[in-house]
Amino acid sequence: MGSTGILITVEECPKCGIKLKRSFQDGDYVGKEGGICDFCGSKMYVKMIYLEPAPTRR
């Protein structure tokens, strides 16, 4: 049985602790350098990658 959903990458700023959730991009891995923090200007790092379940229909 296959899983359906959307791969999500979470980046975190080690300085201020802000987290950013975005769509997974090829090449992402935990510990990878990410973007720049909008709040303090520090480098962000990938903290986790997970599968967000697809919305269920009722």
Residue, then its C-alpha position, 0 to 999 in steps of 0.5 A: m500500500g503506497s503512501t500519498g501526501i506531500l513531502i515537507t521540509v522544515e528549516e530552523c534558525p539556530k540563533c532565534g529558533i524560528k521554523l519555516k515549513r516549505s515543500f521538499q526540494d530534490g537534494d534536501y537532507v537533514g542538516k543541509e544549509g537552507g535560506i536566510c532567516d527573515f527575523c535575524g539574518s542568520k543561516m537556517y538549516v533543514k531540521m526535519i523532512y516528513l510526509e504530510p498526509a493528503p487531505t481526506r474527502r468526506 
